[in-house]
Amino acid sequence: MAGIVVKPRARILHGHDWVFSSEVLKVFGNPADGDVVSLKDGKDRLIGSAIYNSRSQIVARRFSRRRQDLDLEFFRRRIAQASEYRDRRKVDPKLRRVVWSESDGLPGVIIDRYGDHFVLQTLTRAMDTRKDSITAAMVDLFGDITIIERNDAPVRNAEGLELRRGVLRRTPSQIEIEIEGVKLEVDLLHGQKTGFYLDQKHNYGIVAEYAHDRRVLDCFTNQGAFALTCARAGAADVTSVEESSENIAAAKQNATHNELKVQWIEQDVFQFLRAAEKAGAQYDLIVLDPPSFTKTKSGLRDALRGYRELHMRAFKLLSKDGLLATFSCSHHVSDITFLATITDALVDARRSARRLQRFEQAPDHPVLPTIPETEYLRGFLLEMMPGR
């Protein structure tokens, strides 16, 4: 088997599963992009099997600590193990992320389940070339299912892969899911990511518990999940702000379907917050769930500047004992960094707050301590302190 010898201080020798191009001592056996390669240290000891792509900055991604090939039986076994883990965590079997890339030993593979409809992403070249084996394993495990391909994520560009989406198996019907008693229509072919943000699924109910009789502002509402669950929980009124006209249209449709009253505003969130401050608006619960402000480490400084302004303006709009539920979905923004930015914004706004709760990504998006990139969604619930 062709392979790679890694440098002595490569991160894979310290628990990570990636090998960056700068960590390669030498390549032997002339592997092709997408091949399975062996990984060795400088003393010729095997440290695992990996998928290879010379076109990516991450040239190798380990999927096993022993010699292993990517055949049908391997995919069947790994997907079954991933599904059984979520069963143990008591994740809804009909609405879950079944496979979460490196967290389930399948680098670049994401499988989300919506009833009998499955959405597949193959974001690495090796997994993309073995898509037929992956779908065959899915059918073996889950039966006569619909499989939709959502390989339109820009991250595929880094692997030299084209962007595409379509139906791989059977024709999907209209999908409706239920979150905290709210029925939501989901477009698996054209919706965000794989159709819905499953990583936030358990957080909607937590936030909604605080919404009763409160004036709620939901920023970056997307298709309205936070807004609608808060409205159903008995919020005094709910205002939702979203820049995308398509998302606003979908959110309005969901509100009508559930007979829930929400004020929908199609506008840039920063512009809305500035205008709301000038108008003297006040809210008792504000939700900040923006898209990732940076996909790269080099963009971190600008991202933190954006987070600081966003939070400062939100704090100024909160009532004396108001609540802020805030989230970040970039793994480049750590807990410490995010909290420090929130602290700076509190100082800017001349407010004080208590931290009530920490938010995490749903348990079907497991985090590996040795691969920090598997943890990307974090958040906090803060309560303003009156008279301070």
Secondary structure in CASP SS format (residue, H / E / C, confidence):
PFRMAT SS
TARGET T0000
AUTHOR 0000-0000-0000
METHOD secondary structure of the structure
MODEL  1
M C 1.00
A C 1.00
G E 1.00
I E 1.00
V E 1.00
V E 1.00
K C 1.00
P C 1.00
R C 1.00
A C 1.00
R H 1.00
I H 1.00
L H 1.00
H H 1.00
G C 1.00
H C 1.00
D C 1.00
W E 1.00
V E 1.00
F E 1.00
S H 1.00
S H 1.00
E H 1.00
V E 1.00
L E 1.00
K E 1.00
V E 1.00
F E 1.00
G C 1.00
N C 1.00
P C 1.00
A C 1.00
D C 1.00
G C 1.00
D C 1.00
V E 1.00
V E 1.00
S E 1.00
L E 1.00
K E 1.00
D C 1.00
G C 1.00
K C 1.00
D C 1.00
R C 1.00
L E 1.00
I E 1.00
G E 1.00
S E 1.00
A E 1.00
I E 1.00
Y E 1.00
N C 1.00
S C 1.00
R C 1.00
S C 1.00
Q C 1.00
I E 1.00
V E 1.00
A E 1.00
R E 1.00
R E 1.00
F E 1.00
S E 1.00
R C 1.00
R C 1.00
R C 1.00
Q C 1.00
D C 1.00
L C 1.00
D C 1.00
L H 1.00
E H 1.00
F H 1.00
F H 1.00
R H 1.00
R H 1.00
R H 1.00
I H 1.00
A H 1.00
Q H 1.00
A H 1.00
S H 1.00
E H 1.00
Y H 1.00
R H 1.00
D H 1.00
R H 1.00
R C 1.00
K C 1.00
V C 1.00
D C 1.00
P C 1.00
K C 1.00
L E 1.00
R E 1.00
R E 1.00
V E 1.00
V E 1.00
W E 1.00
S H 1.00
E H 1.00
S H 1.00
D H 1.00
G C 1.00
L C 1.00
P C 1.00
G C 1.00
V E 1.00
I E 1.00
I E 1.00
D E 1.00
R E 1.00
Y E 1.00
G C 1.00
D C 1.00
H E 1.00
F E 1.00
V E 1.00
L E 1.00
Q E 1.00
T E 1.00
L C 1.00
T C 1.00
R H 1.00
A H 1.00
M H 1.00
D H 1.00
T H 1.00
R C 1.00
K H 1.00
D H 1.00
S H 1.00
I H 1.00
T H 1.00
A H 1.00
A H 1.00
M H 1.00
V H 1.00
D H 1.00
L H 1.00
F H 1.00
G C 1.00
D C 1.00
I C 1.00
T E 1.00
I E 1.00
I E 1.00
E E 1.00
R E 1.00
N E 1.00
D C 1.00
A C 1.00
P H 1.00
V H 1.00
R H 1.00
N H 1.00
A H 1.00
E H 1.00
G C 1.00
L C 1.00
E C 1.00
L C 1.00
R E 1.00
R E 1.00
G E 1.00
V E 1.00
L E 1.00
R E 1.00
R C 1.00
T C 1.00
P C 1.00
S C 1.00
Q C 1.00
I E 1.00
E E 1.00
I E 1.00
E E 1.00
I E 1.00
E C 1.00
G C 1.00
V E 1.00
K E 1.00
L E 1.00
E E 1.00
V E 1.00
D C 1.00
L C 1.00
L C 1.00
H C 1.00
G C 1.00
Q C 1.00
K C 1.00
T C 1.00
G C 1.00
F C 1.00
Y C 1.00
L H 1.00
D H 1.00
Q H 1.00
K H 1.00
H H 1.00
N H 1.00
Y H 1.00
G H 1.00
I H 1.00
V H 1.00
A H 1.00
E C 1.00
Y C 1.00
A C 1.00
H C 1.00
D C 1.00
R C 1.00
R E 1.00
V E 1.00
L E 1.00
D E 1.00
C E 1.00
F C 1.00
T C 1.00
N C 1.00
Q C 1.00
G C 1.00
A H 1.00
F H 1.00
A H 1.00
L H 1.00
T H 1.00
C H 1.00
A H 1.00
R H 1.00
A C 1.00
G C 1.00
A C 1.00
A C 1.00
D E 1.00
V E 1.00
T E 1.00
S E 1.00
V E 1.00
E E 1.00
E C 1.00
S C 1.00
S H 1.00
E H 1.00
N H 1.00
I H 1.00
A H 1.00
A H 1.00
A H 1.00
K H 1.00
Q H 1.00
N H 1.00
A H 1.00
T H 1.00
H H 1.00
N H 1.00
E C 1.00
L C 1.00
K C 1.00
V C 1.00
Q E 1.00
W E 1.00
I E 1.00
E E 1.00
Q C 1.00
D C 1.00
V H 1.00
F H 1.00
Q H 1.00
F H 1.00
L H 1.00
R H 1.00
A H 1.00
A H 1.00
E H 1.00
K H 1.00
A C 1.00
G C 1.00
A C 1.00
Q C 1.00
Y E 1.00
D E 1.00
L E 1.00
I E 1.00
V E 1.00
L E 1.00
D C 1.00
P C 1.00
P C 1.00
S C 1.00
F C 1.00
T C 1.00
K C 1.00
T C 1.00
K H 1.00
S H 1.00
G H 1.00
L H 1.00
R H 1.00
D H 1.00
A H 1.00
L H 1.00
R H 1.00
G H 1.00
Y H 1.00
R H 1.00
E H 1.00
L H 1.00
H H 1.00
M H 1.00
R H 1.00
A H 1.00
F H 1.00
K H 1.00
L H 1.00
L E 1.00
S E 1.00
K E 1.00
D E 1.00
G E 1.00
L E 1.00
L E 1.00
A E 1.00
T E 1.00
F E 1.00
S E 1.00
C C 1.00
S C 1.00
H C 1.00
H C 1.00
V C 1.00
S C 1.00
D H 1.00
I H 1.00
T H 1.00
F H 1.00
L H 1.00
A H 1.00
T H 1.00
I H 1.00
T H 1.00
D H 1.00
A H 1.00
L H 1.00
V H 1.00
D H 1.00
A H 1.00
R C 1.00
R C 1.00
S C 1.00
A E 1.00
R E 1.00
R E 1.00
L E 1.00
Q E 1.00
R E 1.00
F E 1.00
E E 1.00
Q C 1.00
A C 1.00
P C 1.00
D C 1.00
H C 1.00
P C 1.00
V C 1.00
L E 1.00
P C 1.00
T C 1.00
I E 1.00
P H 1.00
E H 1.00
T H 1.00
E C 1.00
Y C 1.00
L C 1.00
R E 1.00
G E 1.00
F E 1.00
L E 1.00
L E 1.00
E E 1.00
M E 1.00
M C 1.00
P C 1.00
G C 1.00
R C 1.00
END
